[in-house]
Amino acid sequence: GAGADDGIAADYHPHGAHSGNVAQNENMGVTSLSWSASRFEPAALVIGFSSGRVAIHRYDDARRSWVEAVRLPGHERGVLDVAWAPNVGRSYHWIASCGKDGLLMVHRVRRGRGGGGEQQQSNGLTYEGSDVLDRTQMWRCQWNVTGTVLASSGDGGVVKLWKADFQGRWKCVSEIVGDGHAAASSEAILAAHGRRQ
């Protein structure tokens, strides 16, 4: 699939070529997209739009078309990047997004059918919540190969590496300065901000 300024995300059929639109006329278009790497679920991708909308689309074999499965909290002034974390044994997905509003967010979406507390459920996906990790201008976000560390970069010339602890709280564990010569560990970052682990 591919995003374009004309508001159309090129359609993909998991078993061959398929024509049609995933999304059309979303202000100025699709700004970013990322595939789910799950081999055990229907084909899915998350799409970020210039309007600020972030949505998961899944391919529906019965309809032979893409459908919006879950709408995630968006960004006020447009989405700059989205990234779907590889899932290595978790019962949920992590999807990161950053936008022109300066927010870097991680959204948690549960796989399969669940109990009563879901906020939104469709096509076996349940939106569970979002965490704001950063409020500085981030332009890009990308997961490591195991989907456990999120990297973000922005105007400051710094790459930040984010990781969730065993209670699901996100924290910046390292920073890489743009000149490539300096890097800070989580201890150095916390010390610089007057906090200890």
Summary of the structure (lengths in Angstrom):
residues: 197
radius of gyration: 17.4
end to end distance: 42.3
largest distance: 56.1
contacts: 605
relative contact order: 0.12
helix: 4%
strand: 49%
